[in-house]
Amino acid sequence: MELDTPAYTFVPLREKDTALVREWLLRPQVRRWWADDPDEHDYPEGTIREWMKAVRGEDPTDMFVIHLDGTPIGVIQSYRVHDYDDYIAQVGPLEGPAFGLDVFIADPALIGKGHGPALIRDFVRQGFDRYGVDYCVIGPSKSNTAAIRAYEKVGFRYLRDYREDDTIDPPHVLLDIHRADLV
């Protein structure tokens, strides 16, 4: 399905967005992939606490609410991969400085309509400039085949399998993209 040039914007997450993101995190299609920490016994509150650390500048992750034509539809976070030694230890060495991202669309009616690849493409293009790098990685759960297909439509390519042993679904895949390969 071809989209009528939607306008995606990425607005910094604020503390006043807590109720909205809590509602989103509890939706089944979001919870399936984001409630993945076996030690977080108060989901989604633990996730929100971590996000608010980033909002307050206590964590180097950048948090955004995704807007489609002015309406909030999801969350995307990005970070310099090398700010997280534990993540580098899991995924293995990268070919150079990179930023990483994680994303969800909260409205199930928007899933499967081309919004995922389109908004990720826009965000990655901006991220290359924001972080001053030409390389981006993403590490979805290996079983999240819909997300992997969306990333591939943007131009991400399979790099390797890895494990996130601190999640309930440890097998993951690392995908990467260079600025020149952005579709």
Buried (B, 14 or more C-beta within 10 A) or exposed (E): EEEEEBEBBBEEBEEEBBEBBEEBBBBEBBBBBBBBBEEBEEBBEBBBEBBBBBBEEEBEBBBBBBBBEEEBBBBBBBBBBBEBEEBBEBBEEBEEEBBBBBBBBBBEEBBEEBBBBBBBBBBBBBBBEBBEBBBBBBBBBBEBEEBBEBBBBBBBEEBEEBEBEEBEBBEBBBBBBBBEBBE
